[in-house]
Amino acid sequence: MQIPRNLQNCINCSACTKKCEFLTKYELNLADFYNRPDLAYSCFLCDICTQVCPADIDGVEISLYLRKQKPKKFSYLNFTKQSPFKSPYIYANNSEKQSKEIMFFGCNFPGYFPKTTEYLIKLLAKYGIDFSIDCCGKPLYEANLKFNKTKNHLRELFDKKDVKKIITACPNCYYFFKNHHKFDDIKISSIYSKLEELGLMSIIEEKINLFFPCPDKFTKEIFDNFKKYIIFENTFKKVNCCGMGGLAKKYEPKIYQNGIEIIKEKNAENVYTYCATCAGNFQKNGIKNVKHLTSEFLGICETPSKNYLKNIMKFKFYKRSVF
C-alpha cells in the first residue's frame, strides 16, 4: 500500500478533529494521525473525517496503512491458524446453480434477521434468483489480512453461476463489492432497488428515526433507492458509527459506548436502520424498538434475533427449493 495521499496538503483547519470523536480524544488532525501507528486500530473507519477535509486527506487510508505496518490478530477472523474464520467463511451456503442474479446476504443479515432472510430466499426463488450466504471480505481487508482468497473464491463462484447482478442485503457488502472487488462485468445492486423493480416496496406510514450506516452516510446511493417510501428524521447524526466499524471497539470502548448512550438519550420511539450489524448491536445494548427497513418494507417486521449463532448454523445447511 502506498503512503496515504495529500498529507502534505493539510492546512491544520481541524475540521476532521471537530467531527471525529477519536481524533478529538487524542487531539489529532489527519496529518498527526499518520504519525501515530500506536492508534492504527483506534479508528472506526467511519470516513467522516475524509468527507469534511478540504485537502481530501483520507483517514481510512491512513488507518489501513498504519495497520499494515503493525498487524494484529483478531480471534473471530482467525478461527484457527490453519483455517481463518472469514476466509473461507465457515458458515457459507452457496450452490453452482445458474443464476444471472444472486441475492448476497453477507455474514450478519441471516444471523439477526432469519425470518426475513428465509422470506427473501423463497420470494426471489420464484424469479429464478439464487442466494449466497458468504463473507464479502471487508473484515479481512480492514484487519490487513489478505482477502485475496475470499476475492478469488467469490469470483470463481459468480463465474460458475454466470452471475451478472449481485443484489446486496448489506450496505457494507454493497460498497465493498463496488470499491474493492471492482467487477467490470457484474452490476452491484441493493435489495431496495430490486424490490422496487418487482413492485414490492410499500410506504412506511410512521415517521421514522433513521440511523444511517457508515458506508452510505455520505453518498446515500442505497438511501436514494427507498427514500420516497419513508418520512424520516436524521435523529442520530451526531453519532459517527454504531460502534462496530473498523474493528475499533476493543481499543476504544468508551467511544463505542458514547455512541450507544447518545442514541439512548434521544429516547426515540423507534430506531430504523438498513444495516443488520447496526441493528443487532443496538438491540444487544438495550436500545428499544430497533427496526430494519428491509424487514419493514416486506411486512415481516422482525426485530433483531438474539439467537445469532443458531441462525447462521441453520442457514449454513438451508436447502434450496428447485427453481
N, C-alpha and C positions, 0 to 999 in steps of 0.2 A: 504494500500500500504506500502510495506517495505521501510526502509531507502535506498536511492539510493546506488547502489553497487560501489565498487572500489574507493570511495572518499579518503580513506586513502593512495591510491597509487599515488596520484597526485605528480608530480615531479617539478611543477612550471615552466614548459618549455614555457608556454604562447602560445603554438600552437593554442589552442582554441581561445584565445583572438585575435590573429592576423587574424583569419579567420572570426570572427563574429563581425558585427558592433555593436550589442547590448552589448556584453561583452567589446568591446573596449570603448564604450561610458562611461561605469561605471567602467572601469579599473579593471575588474574581470577576474579570471580564473574560471573553473567549480567548484572547491572546495570552492572558495569565494562565488560563486552564491548560493550555498546551504545555506549560512548564511544570505541571503538577501530575506526573504519572501515578502518584500515590492515590489520586482521586479518579482514576480511569473508570472505576466501576460504581462511582457515586452518582453518575449522570443517568437519568431515567430515559434518555433518548427521545424525549417528547417533541423536540425540534422547535420549540417556541423561540429559543434564542436566535436561531437562523432566520426565522420569519421576521424578527424585528431589527436585525442587524443591517445597517445601511451600507456596510462594506461587504456584505454577502459572505461572511465567515460562517462555516458550518460546524455547529457544536457537536452534532452526531459524528461527523467525520473526524473531529479531534478525539472524541472519546474512543472510537473504534481504533484509531491509530495508536493511542496510548495503550489500549488493551492488547494490541498485537505485541507491544514491547514488553508487556507484563501479563502473560496469560494466567488465568486462574481456573480451577476445576469447579464444576457445578455438579453436584451429585445426581440431580434429576436429568441432566444432559448426558452424563457418563454413567449409565446404569451398571456397567462393568467395564473393565479395561478393554475387554475383547469386543463388547457389543454396546456401543453408545445408545442411550435410551431413545434419542431422536433420529439416529441415522444407522440403520433404518428404524423407523418408528415401530416399536414392537406391538402396538395396538392397531396397526394399519389394516384396512379392509379394501382391497382392490380386486378387480377382475380384468380379464382380457376381452370382455365383450366389446364389440364395436359400438361406438357411441360418439357421434360428431360433437355432442355437447356433454359435458360432465359436471355434476354437482360436487364441488370440492368443499367438504365440511371442515377440513383442517383438524386440529387436535382437540380444541376445547368445546366447540359448539355441541357435539354429541354428548359430552360429559355433563354439561349443565342444562341442556335442553333436549332430553331424549324423546319426549313425545313429539315435539316439533320436528326433530330430525327424522323420526320414523314416518311422520305425516308427509314430509317433503320427499322422502325416498319413494314412497308409494305414489304420490301425486305426479312426480316428474317421470316415473317409470311409464306412466300412461302415454307420455310423449316421446318414449324411446330414449330417455336420458338416464344414463347410469350414474353412480355416485362413487366418490373416493373419500375415504377417511384416512388421512395421512398428514405428515408434517411438511409444511412448505419450505422449511429450512431456516426461518427467521431466528429462532432461538440460538441455533448453532452459529449463525453469522454474527449475532450480537456478542456471543461469548468468544469470538475469534477462534472457533473450532471450524475446521474445513467443512463446508457444507456441500462440496462437490459430489460426494457420494449420494446425498439426497437429491441434488440437482440432476445428476445423471439418471438416477432411479426414476424420477418423475418424467424426465424427457423420454426415456425408453417406454414407460407406461403409456404416456399420451400418444406416442408414435404407434405403438401396437394397437391402441384403440382407435386410431385415426381421429383424434380429438382436434376440433377446430375452434371450440369455445370452452373456456373454463368459467363456470358460474361459482362465485365465492360466497360463502356464508360469513366469512370473517374479514373485516377491513384490513387486518394485518396481512392476511394471505393476498388480498386484492393488490395492495401496493407492493408487496414483496415480489409477487409474480411480475408485476409491471416493471419494477425498478431494478430487480436483480436477476431474475430468470430471463427477462427480456426476450420472450418468444416473438419471433417476427412472423410466425405463421399461425399463431393461436390468439384469438381475441380474449381479453380478460373482462369479465362482466360481474356485476353484483347481483345478488339474489333479487333485489328490488327491481332491477331492470328487467329481469326475466319474468317476474310475477306480473309486472305491468304489461309486458308483451303478451302474456297469456290472459290478460284481463282479470287477474286475480287479486289486484290491490283494492283495498277498501279504505274509506276515510275513517280516521280515529276521531271520535266526536269530542272526547275530553281534551282540555288544554293540558299539554304535557310539559314537564320539566326535563329538558333534554341534556344529556351528558354526551359531548362529542368525543369519540375515541381519538387518541393522539394522531394516528396516521391520516385521518380525514378532517382534522380540526381546521386546517387552513385551505386546502384545495377544495374540500367539500364535494368531490366528484360523486361519492356514494350518496351523500345527503341530497344532492340535486335530483337523484332518482326518485326520492319519495317525499320531498318537502311539500308538494302540493296536496298531500293527503293528511297533513297534520297542522295543528295550531300549536306552536311551541314557544317556550321561553328559554333562553340560554342562561339558565339559573346558576350553573356551576362554572362560569367562565374563569373564575379566579383559581380553579384547581387545574394545575398543569397536566396531571396524569392520574389515572385511577390508583397508581402506585405499583402496578405490576410491570411497567415498562423498563426496558434496559437492564434487567437483572439487578437493579439497584436496591431493591427492598432490603436485602440482607445488610447492606452497607450504610443505608440511610433510613433506619426505621422511624426516626422522628419525622422526617419529611414525608415519608409514606403515611404515617398516622395523621399528620396535619391535614392532608387532603381529605381523608376519611372524616375527620372531625368537622371540617368546613361543610361537607355535604350534610352531615347530621344536623349541624346548627341551622341549616336552611329550613329544616323541618318540612320539607316539601311533601305534598300529598302523594306524589308519585315520582319515580326516578326512571326515566326511559333512556335506553342506550341501544346501540346496534353492534355492540361488541360483547361476545359471550364471556370473555375474560373479565371485562369491567363488571358485567352484571353478576357473575359468580363471586368476584371479590367483594363487591358491595354487600351481597347477601351474607357472606361469611362474617363481615364486620358489623352486622346488625342493622344495616340500613333497610328500612321497610319499604314495601310496595315497589320492588325493583321489577322492571318490565323490559323485555327485549322486543324491539319493533318487528322483527320477522315473525315471532310468535303471535304478536298482537294483530298484525295485518292478516294473518291466516286464520284468525279466530280461535287459535288454540289457547292463548292467554296463559301460558305456562310460566311459573316462577322458577328461578334457578334451582336446580336439584342439589340436594345435599349428599347424594349418593354418586359422586363423580366417578370413582374407580369402578363401581359396579356397572355404571352406564357404559363406560368405554370398553369394558370387557364384553358387555352384551353386543356392542356394535362391531367388535373385532370378529365375532362369529355370526353376525347377522347375515341371513341368506337372502339373496336377490330373488325377486319374482321373475318369471320368464316374460320378456318383452313381447 
